[in-house]
Amino acid sequence: MFKEPKLSQYVLIKEDFPIKGYYLLYSTLTRSVIILETEIFERISNKDFEKCPKNIIEELFNQGILVSSSDNESNYIKYFIEKGKFSNPAFGAMILTTYDCNLKCEYCIETEIQGFRRENMTNDTTKNIINWIQRKIDEKFYHILELVFYGGEPLLNKDPIFQICDYFYNEALKKNLIFSFSIITNGTIELSDDELKTLTKNNLKFIQITIDGSKYIHDKRRPYKNGEGSFSDIIKNLKKFLEFTKVAVRINVDSANMEDIDNLLKYLKDERLNNRVYIDFSPRMKSCYPSLQCDANVLTDKAFSEFLIKKALPSAKRDGFSITRRFVDTGPCLLLSESQFVIDTVGDIYKCGGFVGKKEFSIGNVRDKKFNSKYVEFITMDRWRECIECPYVPLCGGGCAFESYVNVGDYTKKICKKQLFSRVTMEVLASSLDTEKIIDRLKQRQDLKNEIV
């Protein structure tokens, strides 16, 4: 038996899941998901370990649910975050192919930037980006490469996507490199069968599109620049995309569309898309532009979490949708990692997508041989140390720098999101799991009545 076991302080708990008589446990540090029979859980909570099966106790230690009483868990958090900063086997980059966009969304935070920046990525810049990424991979011997293309609207300038992905797909065939990419698009621009075949051949992982409600609400919020609605074109392209790849439907939630989201889910179900797309319920964030009206209707963390728990998640489950694990699989943001970057249309490099286009936050350019001082400043920001004993710090990493900049004008200040995570993390996790399959497996294991998901 392990010496003086105790429940880890980084374990979250949900009672009566998947049915009464069981507990759902989630380690934010190890990301282990475990279901325990109530009797076993209560014995563990009461430190009555002698009455628990030894194989279960051993597995709970292996999964990080239990730790030794003598362990200083703060050291594990330090190791977890520092390892994420400097020992990530994956190199990642978000690449902006254009600042331009064909929509005029009423809440777009890029409106001010687009007022003076409409650049498309050129062929020369594309080649410079390829060379820069290749150099970084060779320097650190990364064996995983993950790219995300976005904008603006990235499909307004498709060539860099095809050129970059074709290059690294062929590099991956030659070397010990695992390559994949995804595209974040507004969904209005059609891709041909040949284009989609090429993208999937080159390891397209998924496409994310945004739909903000039923046709009337979406068209009001996300129209074309000429005022016409975009909903019908998006649905047509969504169905086409699904023939070739996975699709995530992001819904930007605020007070103006929250009551209509149920109508959107019902529509997607009627179109037989409910078992084919993933739904991502995303709270809208404020911008950093005081002159704009795009901050209207932004929900408080409390209001968003109440909506998510009471309405959005139950509706998605009712209609048979899979949901993304926002607030569950998140982690310290790319700003803190030496292997994650954002690259804009002219090759300027940033550590956060929120700061893109604001040159004072750039850490350099792909033509440069080294980063400027901003790079070290960003990756050494250790706001998470103030929260080291919080069970949610492995998920939030001390909070979002861009949100701090927007709300208090200083990206080094901490904005605590504990209220949001404490309300929604376990609810999102529970909604993401296949309850029926778990119940069936539990019934088949009556001798143990515990499950590692």
C-alpha positions in Angstrom: 0.0 0.0 0.0 1.2 3.5 -0.8 2.3 5.6 2.2 -0.2 8.0 3.6 -2.3 8.6 0.5 -4.5 11.7 0.0 -6.7 13.1 -2.7 -4.8 15.5 -4.9 -5.8 19.2 -4.4 -5.9 19.4 -8.3 -8.8 17.0 -8.6 -12.3 18.2 -9.4 -15.3 16.2 -8.4 -18.9 15.8 -9.7 -21.4 13.7 -7.8 -23.9 11.3 -9.3 -22.3 10.8 -12.7 -23.1 9.0 -15.0 -25.9 7.9 -12.7 -26.6 8.1 -9.0 -24.1 6.0 -7.0 -20.9 7.2 -8.8 -18.5 10.1 -8.8 -16.7 11.7 -11.7 -13.2 12.8 -10.9 -10.9 14.9 -13.1 -7.3 15.8 -12.5 -6.5 19.2 -14.0 -2.8 18.4 -13.6 -2.6 14.9 -15.2 -5.9 15.3 -17.3 -7.1 11.9 -16.0 -10.8 11.2 -16.0 -12.0 8.5 -13.6 -15.4 7.3 -12.4 -15.6 5.7 -8.9 -18.4 4.0 -7.1 -19.7 6.2 -4.2 -18.7 3.7 -1.6 -15.1 3.7 -2.8 -15.0 7.5 -3.1 -16.3 7.9 0.4 -13.7 5.6 1.8 -11.0 7.5 0.0 -12.5 10.8 1.3 -12.5 9.5 4.8 -8.9 8.2 4.4 -10.2 4.7 5.0 -7.8 3.2 2.4 -7.4 -0.2 4.0 -11.0 -1.0 2.9 -10.3 0.0 -0.7 -9.1 -2.6 -3.3 -5.4 -2.3 -3.7 -5.5 -2.3 -7.5 -7.9 0.7 -7.4 -5.6 2.7 -5.0 -2.6 1.9 -7.2 -4.4 3.0 -10.3 -5.5 6.2 -8.7 -1.9 7.0 -7.8 -0.8 6.2 -11.3 -3.5 8.6 -12.7 -2.6 11.4 -10.2 -5.9 11.3 -8.4 -4.2 10.2 -5.2 -0.8 11.5 -4.0 1.3 10.9 -1.0 0.6 13.2 2.0 4.3 14.1 2.0 4.2 15.3 -1.6 4.5 19.0 -2.2 2.1 19.4 -5.1 3.1 22.9 -5.8 6.3 21.5 -7.2 4.3 19.4 -9.6 2.6 22.5 -10.9 5.9 24.3 -11.4 7.2 21.3 -13.3 4.0 21.0 -15.3 4.1 24.6 -16.5 7.8 24.8 -17.0 7.8 21.6 -19.0 5.0 23.0 -21.1 7.1 26.1 -21.7 10.4 24.4 -22.7 9.8 20.7 -23.3 6.9 20.6 -25.7 7.6 18.0 -28.5 5.2 20.0 -30.8 5.9 23.2 -32.7 2.7 25.2 -33.4 1.9 28.3 -35.3 -1.3 30.2 -36.1 -0.8 31.8 -39.6 -2.8 34.8 -40.8 -3.0 34.7 -44.6 -4.9 38.0 -44.9 -6.1 40.8 -42.7 -9.0 41.3 -45.1 -12.5 39.8 -44.6 -15.7 39.6 -46.7 -18.0 39.9 -43.7 -18.9 42.8 -41.5 -19.6 41.2 -38.1 -21.2 43.6 -35.7 -18.8 42.6 -32.9 -15.5 42.1 -34.8 -12.5 43.1 -32.8 -10.4 43.4 -36.0 -12.5 46.2 -37.4 -10.0 48.9 -36.3 -7.0 47.0 -37.7 -8.8 46.3 -41.0 -9.3 50.1 -41.3 -5.6 50.4 -42.2 -4.4 46.9 -42.8 -5.7 44.8 -45.7 -2.5 43.0 -46.7 -2.5 39.5 -48.2 0.4 37.3 -47.6 2.7 37.3 -50.6 4.6 34.5 -52.1 7.9 35.8 -50.7 6.5 36.0 -47.2 5.1 32.5 -47.6 8.6 31.2 -48.5 10.1 33.1 -45.6 7.6 31.5 -43.2 8.3 28.0 -44.5 12.1 28.6 -44.1 11.6 30.0 -40.6 9.4 27.1 -39.4 11.8 24.6 -40.9 14.7 26.3 -39.1 12.9 26.2 -35.8 12.1 22.5 -36.2 15.7 21.7 -37.0 17.0 23.7 -34.1 14.9 22.0 -31.4 14.3 18.6 -33.1 10.5 18.9 -32.9 8.8 15.8 -34.2 5.2 17.3 -34.2 4.1 20.3 -36.3 0.6 21.7 -35.9 -0.5 24.8 -37.9 -3.7 26.8 -37.8 -4.7 29.1 -40.6 -7.0 32.1 -39.9 -7.5 35.7 -40.7 -9.3 38.0 -41.5 -10.8 35.4 -43.7 -8.0 33.0 -44.6 -9.8 31.5 -47.6 -9.7 34.9 -49.3 -6.0 34.1 -49.8 -5.8 30.4 -50.2 -2.4 30.0 -51.9 -0.2 30.3 -48.8 -2.3 27.5 -47.1 -1.7 25.1 -50.0 1.9 26.1 -50.4 2.9 25.7 -46.7 0.9 22.5 -46.2 2.2 20.9 -49.3 5.8 21.6 -48.3 5.5 20.3 -44.7 3.4 17.3 -45.7 6.2 16.2 -48.0 8.8 17.0 -45.4 6.9 14.8 -42.9 7.2 11.9 -45.4 11.0 12.3 -45.5 11.6 12.9 -41.8 10.4 11.8 -38.4 7.7 14.6 -38.4 4.0 14.3 -37.6 2.3 17.1 -39.5 -1.4 18.3 -39.3 -3.2 21.6 -39.7 -6.7 23.1 -39.4 -8.5 26.1 -40.8 -10.6 28.7 -38.9 -12.9 30.3 -41.5 -16.2 32.1 -41.5 -17.5 29.4 -43.8 -18.7 31.6 -46.6 -16.1 30.7 -49.2 -16.5 27.5 -51.2 -13.7 25.0 -51.6 -13.8 22.7 -54.7 -13.7 19.0 -54.4 -10.1 19.0 -55.7 -9.1 21.7 -53.2 -10.6 19.7 -50.3 -9.0 16.5 -51.6 -5.6 18.2 -51.6 -6.1 19.6 -48.1 -7.2 16.3 -46.6 -4.3 14.5 -48.4 -2.0 17.0 -46.7 -3.5 16.1 -43.3 -6.2 18.6 -42.7 -7.4 17.9 -39.1 -10.6 19.9 -39.1 -12.3 23.1 -40.2 -13.9 25.5 -37.7 -16.7 27.8 -38.8 -18.9 30.3 -36.9 -22.7 30.3 -36.8 -24.3 32.6 -34.2 -27.9 31.5 -34.3 -30.8 30.7 -36.6 -30.8 32.4 -40.0 -32.4 35.7 -38.9 -30.1 36.3 -35.9 -26.9 35.0 -37.6 -27.5 37.2 -40.7 -28.0 40.2 -38.5 -24.8 39.6 -36.6 -22.6 38.3 -39.4 -23.6 39.8 -42.7 -21.5 40.3 -45.9 -20.1 43.7 -46.3 -22.9 44.5 -48.8 -25.5 43.8 -46.0 -26.7 40.4 -47.4 -27.0 37.4 -45.1 -24.3 34.7 -44.9 -26.2 31.9 -43.2 -27.3 30.0 -46.2 -23.9 30.0 -47.9 -22.3 28.8 -44.6 -24.7 25.9 -44.3 -24.1 24.8 -47.9 -20.3 24.9 -47.4 -20.6 23.2 -44.1 -22.2 20.2 -45.7 -19.6 20.1 -48.3 -16.7 20.3 -45.8 -18.2 17.4 -43.9 -17.7 15.2 -46.9 -14.0 15.5 -46.4 -13.1 16.4 -42.8 -14.4 17.1 -39.3 -16.1 20.4 -38.7 -16.4 22.4 -35.4 -19.2 24.9 -35.3 -18.3 27.8 -33.0 -21.1 29.8 -31.5 -20.0 33.2 -30.1 -22.4 33.6 -27.1 -23.6 37.0 -25.8 -26.8 38.5 -24.4 -28.1 39.3 -27.9 -28.1 35.7 -29.3 -28.2 33.4 -26.2 -31.9 32.8 -26.4 -31.8 31.9 -30.1 -29.1 29.3 -29.8 -31.6 26.6 -29.1 -33.2 27.4 -32.5 -29.9 26.9 -34.2 -29.3 23.5 -32.6 -32.8 22.4 -33.6 -32.2 23.6 -37.2 -28.9 21.7 -37.4 -30.6 18.6 -36.0 -33.3 18.9 -38.6 -30.6 19.1 -41.3 -29.2 15.8 -39.8 -26.0 17.5 -38.8 -26.2 16.9 -35.1 -24.2 13.7 -35.1 -21.6 15.1 -37.6 -20.4 18.4 -36.2 -18.8 19.5 -32.9 -20.3 22.5 -31.1 -18.1 25.0 -29.4 -19.9 27.4 -27.0 -17.5 30.4 -26.8 -18.1 33.4 -24.6 -17.4 36.6 -26.4 -14.5 38.7 -25.1 -14.2 42.5 -25.0 -12.0 44.2 -27.5 -9.2 46.7 -26.7 -10.7 49.4 -28.9 -12.7 52.0 -26.8 -13.9 53.7 -29.9 -15.8 50.7 -31.2 -19.3 49.4 -30.3 -18.3 45.8 -30.6 -18.2 45.3 -26.8 -22.0 45.5 -26.5 -23.8 42.5 -25.1 -20.7 40.8 -23.6 -21.8 38.5 -20.8 -20.2 38.3 -17.3 -18.6 35.0 -16.4 -21.5 34.3 -14.1 -24.1 34.9 -16.7 -22.3 32.9 -19.3 -21.7 29.9 -17.0 -25.4 29.9 -16.0 -26.5 29.9 -19.6 -24.0 27.2 -20.5 -25.1 24.9 -17.6 -28.8 25.5 -17.6 -29.5 25.8 -21.3 -26.7 25.3 -23.8 -25.3 22.0 -22.6 -28.7 20.4 -21.9 -29.9 21.5 -25.4 -26.8 20.1 -27.1 -27.2 16.8 -25.2 -30.9 16.6 -26.0 -30.2 17.0 -29.7 -27.3 14.5 -29.8 -24.4 16.9 -30.5 -20.8 16.4 -29.5 -19.2 19.4 -27.9 -15.7 20.6 -27.8 -14.0 20.4 -24.4 -13.5 24.1 -23.8 -12.5 24.8 -20.2 -11.4 21.2 -19.8 -8.6 20.5 -22.3 -7.3 24.1 -22.1 -3.9 24.8 -20.6 -1.4 27.6 -20.2 -1.7 29.7 -23.4 0.7 29.8 -26.2 2.1 33.1 -24.9 4.0 31.2 -22.2 5.5 28.6 -24.6 8.8 28.8 -26.5 7.3 26.6 -29.2 4.0 28.3 -30.1 3.7 31.4 -32.2 1.3 33.6 -34.3 2.5 34.9 -37.7 0.8 37.6 -39.6 0.6 38.5 -43.3 3.9 40.3 -43.5 5.8 37.7 -41.4 5.6 39.6 -38.1 5.6 37.2 -35.2 3.5 37.5 -32.0 2.9 35.3 -28.9 -0.9 36.0 -28.7 -3.6 36.1 -31.4 -5.3 39.1 -29.6 -2.2 41.3 -30.1 -1.8 40.5 -33.8 -1.5 43.6 -36.0 -0.3 45.8 -33.1 3.4 46.0 -33.9 4.4 47.1 -30.4 3.6 43.5 -29.3 5.5 41.8 -32.1 8.5 39.7 -31.0 10.2 39.9 -34.4 9.8 38.8 -38.0 10.4 35.6 -39.8 13.3 37.3 -41.7 15.1 38.0 -38.3 17.6 35.6 -36.8 16.5 36.2 -33.3 13.6 37.6 -31.3 13.4 40.9 -29.6 13.2 41.4 -25.8 9.4 41.0 -25.8 9.8 37.3 -26.4 11.6 36.6 -23.2 9.2 39.0 -21.3 6.2 37.1 -22.5 7.4 33.5 -21.8 8.7 34.4 -18.4 5.5 36.0 -17.2 4.7 33.8 -14.1 1.4 35.2 -12.9 0.3 31.6 -12.3 2.6 31.5 -9.2 0.1 33.7 -7.4 -2.5 30.9 -7.9 -0.3 27.9 -7.4 -2.6 26.1 -5.0 -5.8 26.7 -7.1 -7.1 23.5 -8.7 -7.8 25.4 -11.9 -4.3 26.9 -12.5 -3.2 24.0 -14.8 -6.1 25.0 -17.0 -5.8 28.8 -17.0 -2.1 29.3 -16.4 -2.8 32.5 -14.5 -5.2 33.9 -16.9 -5.3 35.5 -20.4 -2.8 38.3 -21.0 -5.0 39.8 -23.7 -8.0 39.9 -21.4 -5.9 41.6 -18.8 -4.8 44.2 -21.4 -8.4 44.8 -22.4 -9.9 45.1 -18.9 -7.1 46.8 -16.9 -4.8 48.1 -19.6 -1.9 45.9 -18.4 -1.2 42.4 -19.8 1.0 41.6 -16.8 -1.9 41.8 -14.4 -3.9 38.8 -13.4 -7.6 38.5 -14.2 -9.0 35.6 -12.1 -11.3 33.2 -13.9 -11.9 30.8 -11.1 -15.6 31.6 -10.9 -16.0 30.6 -14.5 -13.9 27.4 -14.4 -15.4 26.3 -11.1 -18.9 26.5 -12.6 -18.4 25.0 -16.0 -15.3 22.7 -16.2 -17.0 19.6 -14.8 -20.3 20.3 -16.5 -18.5 20.5 -19.9 -16.5 17.4 -19.2 -19.6 15.4 -18.2 -21.5 16.6 -21.3 -18.5 15.6 -23.5 -18.6 12.0 -22.3 -20.7 9.2 -23.8 -22.9 8.5 -20.8 -24.6 5.5 -22.3 -21.4 3.7 -23.2 -20.0 4.4 -19.7 -23.1 3.0 -18.0 -22.9 -0.1 -20.2 -19.3 -0.7 -19.3 -20.0 -0.2 -15.6 -22.8 -2.8 -15.7 -20.3 -5.2 -17.3 -17.9 -4.7 -14.4 -20.1 -5.2 -11.4 -17.2 -6.7 -9.5 -15.2 -3.5 -9.7 -17.8 -0.8 -10.4 -15.2 1.8 -11.3 -14.1 3.1 -14.6 -11.1 4.9 -16.1 -12.4 6.9 -19.0 
